[in-house]
Amino acid sequence: MIKLSNKARAMKPSPTLAVMSKAKAYIAKGIDVINFGVGEPDFNTPEYIKDAGIKAIKDNFTRYTPTPGIVPLREAICKKFKDDNGLDYEPSQILVSPGAKASIVFILMAICDAGDQVIVPSPYWVSYPDQVDIAGGRTLLLETTEEDNFKIDPNELKKLIADNPNVKALMLNNPNNPTGAIYSKDELIKIGDICLENNILIIADEIYEKLVYDGAIHYAIAALKPEFKDITVIINGVSKAYAMTGWRLGYSAGPKYIIDAASSLQGHITSNTNSMTQKATVAALLQDDGSIEKMRQEFELRKDFMYAELNKIDHVSTTAPQGAFYIMVNVDYYLKNNIKSIKNDVELCSFLLEEAKIAIVPGSAFGNDKLVRFSYANSMDNLREGVKRFAQGLKSLL
Ligand SMILES: Cc1ncc(COP(=O)(O)O)c(C=O)c1O
């Protein structure tokens, strides 16, 4: 037997995500489990985008492309940044990758040496700490609180940087997975100023940019001061807003020397993102048949429903999400008061899976074990039934 690398062995599946694997196995067996763990839209890719992908295949657009992506796509991405964010990028400042996951890892690999620290605010998207590890950096967690709507407290950020001389970057996910939080302009300026003073790269993951609700406005931090643009790499992609998770396309935009370095790494790892997806994404970004806004509106209705219904349940609290398609619920009361000797969030989620037949993700997967995460990327009927089961499941614990 060959000994696996330390890197590979560090990637052990976590007990938290094991709950989700079990849920998937139940669903595959036909057991009626309502899955609140889904990280992707339940909608189909819009027709005009699919048509562009099919046309690309029929036109034999099936060969290697330049590593960072075809020029018309990078131009379309620049137009998106101009129109949506008021940001001027050149195509040479854009790197198209096989998914935003890959975009993040290539950027981290381009900037991290052993010992370099990357600040990851907690609760965090599950992949960030592992991505930092893969890139050879070290994760430095920055706790956020429910009272602050799970947003970074600038004073805490300052303190953490002062105590840690090797901080290289900050992961800033806005709108946030898992909390749904969105930062205001002022909040972003405070964070940007701290990063600027300390020469810290902001990796601004804005993949949920278009999924915002109740009139909330998403601001791209890079657009708020010219100096911020020089210390920011924006991560975005088409998986979420365009219902294109399986197509695999993400992109990064930032200072050319970082994008060039990430592109060289990508050139030896994946080469270009698949050619048909690139063509489909040009259509996604440049055309519009109204379906993107329709999906957003449907998510907003579901968010309203989930927020209202979850708040009717005794002894839980939720912070109102403004973006993405997740909602966090504080279940600490039930962890401390239950007749089943349930001690932690993983055990609670296992109990709810076995007894209430709902799959929710334990908060420890995101760095906070008092919470559980619901995704509302699911039909209204399922949400209605699932929340009922959740309420009954919790009630049975008292
Ligand atoms: C915050 C965040 N960033 C990035 C990604 C990765 O998206 P992609 O499908 O483009 O790799 C996800 C997917 O769940 C996400 O939630």
The ligand as a Gaussian input file, in Angstrom:
#p B3LYP/6-31G(d) Opt

LIG

0 1
 C      -19.599000      30.779000      -1.153000
 C      -19.360000      29.886000      -2.323000
 N      -18.300000      30.123000      -3.116000
 C      -18.031000      29.340000      -4.170000
 C      -18.819000      28.251000      -4.462000
 C      -18.409000      27.382000      -5.617000
 O      -19.204000      27.483000      -6.741000
 P      -18.843000      26.718000      -8.092000
 O      -20.001000      25.818000      -8.362000
 O      -18.738000      27.793000      -9.128000
 O      -17.568000      26.000000      -7.903000
 C      -19.925000      27.956000      -3.659000
 C      -20.745000      26.760000      -3.919000
 O      -21.417000      26.231000      -3.061000
 C      -20.209000      28.807000      -2.567000
 O      -21.251000      28.580000      -1.766000

